[in-house]
Amino acid sequence: MQRRISMDKNVFVENFTKEVMANNAAIFAGAGMSMAVGYVGWNELLEPLAKEIGLDINKETDLVALAQYYYNENHYNRSEINRIIVDEFSKQVSLNENHKTLARLPIDTYWTTNYDKLIETALSQEHKVVDVKYTVKQLSITKTKRDAVVYKMHGDVEHSSDAILIKDDYESYYKNMEPFLTALSGDLVSKTFLFIGFSFTDPNLDYILSRVRTTYKQDQRRHYCLIKQVEKMDDENPADFEYRKRKQQLFINDLGRFNIQTVLLNSYSEITEILHCIERKIKSKNVFLSGSAEEYNNWSKGESETFIHNLSKELIRNDFNIVSGFGLGVGSFVISGALEELYINQGKISDNRLILRPFSQGEKGREQWDQYRKDMLARTGISIFIYGNKTKNEEIVKAEGVRREFEISKEQGNYIVPVGVTGYVAKDLWNEVNENFEEYYPNATKEIRATFKELNNETLSKEEVINKVLCFIKMLSK
């Protein structure tokens, strides 16, 4: 019986997202990640060396041996090999969306066989403190307040003389770089890896996977890899195409020995789509709660304070995280509700469950408010709007800050959830979304549409409104 060779993309996204959110995920990036932005692959890198010793790169399958032959023929001198590595991987290239998306995800462990600096650059651009390891000595030193570790197990472009490339390097790796093997073996046991741009022909990786498999036998941790399905080339003989398809299937089945589940892709663009989907799912568990209130519409002050308190409490209870700017008349009740659930009922609090960013005051502070809002909202995937009023010249007016948070939410693609029954700006936003519902929720079911309508139903009790909000955002975050 033919083995199932590919995991459904949606199942993979669901499973891997859970691992990311549990801080159990790691990335292993191969040459394909770097080739996508313009760096050469191994064939292109070694082609001039092959020509110099009279070999045809297109006829060679063991590129590690090829590099060794070149080294041997040059009197055991690798200066030209070092030069090629520096020349090819020091070129200025732009990060692609895959690097950027991975860097935004809450993943703190990266492994790569690439020499370039794309991964650490992407992480740094997200203002993350990156701890890069490419020598054994670096492994025992931990950078203060690091957000991510990048293990470059084959070396770094700026230290090309130590790069792993020729057969001698691979054969002595277990001895000279044993701490790297130990660290990777540990991560393979404790974390769920996603392999991207990797061919699985690396001798070191094969050795490590085999060792982990031998040690843990039937209790191996599941990992995933993204592989593009083979396509028929122009003028290719049908028999040759079937042969390549069969070989890929056997390769994928063999990965099952290491409990690596394959997700087959029709095109490389699907990698971007998959990563975006994972990011959306993660962000949809982070809710931005926008609002300010000097007065509270149809409910009394006490009733409204209880409503905000309980809304915040129920968001935390239902495993949503809250980000808020501590709006006037709203912020303190957001805090009390969230903390009641976290401390009293769950008995613990972590930094990501409740993130509060009070606005700085004064003219200088006001100039920074827009960027401040963008930074807060960048963490989230759902924006809930309540109330939205303030006092100006002793009169109650609609709060332009809440309106601006709606605009930023829309710009960055957040789900918009205005609780119309609370009135003011929230009411205006509900009307706006309701009139253009297909624009905001193009694939909405009838149930989603009906639940949104209830967010403006003034006959509902406060508890019923909270239940409708929770029901709505749960449907969005599926």
Secondary structure, DSSP 8 states (H G I E B T S, - for coil): --------HHHHHHHHHHHHHTT-EEEEE-HHHHHTTT---HHHHHHHHHHHTT--GGG-S-HHHHHHHHHHHTTT--HHHHHHHHHHHSS-----HHHHHHHHSS--EEEE---SSHHHHHHHHTT--EEEE-SGGGGG---TT-SEEEEETT--GGGGGG---SHHHHHHHHHHTHHHHHHHHHHHHHSEEEEES--S--HHHHHHHHHHHHHHGGG---EEEEEE-----TT--HHHHHHHHHHHHHHHHHHGGGTEEEEEESSTHHHHHHHHHHHHHHHTTEEEEEEE-SS-TTS-HHHHHHHHHHHHHHHHHTT-EEEE---TTTHHHHHHHHHIIIIIIS----TTTEEE-----SHHHHHTHHHHHHHHHTT-SEEEEEE-EEEETTEEEE-HHHHHHHHHHHHTT-EEEE-GGG-HHHHHHHHHHHHTHHHH-TT--HHHHHHHHHTT-TTS-HHHHHHHHHHHHHHHT-
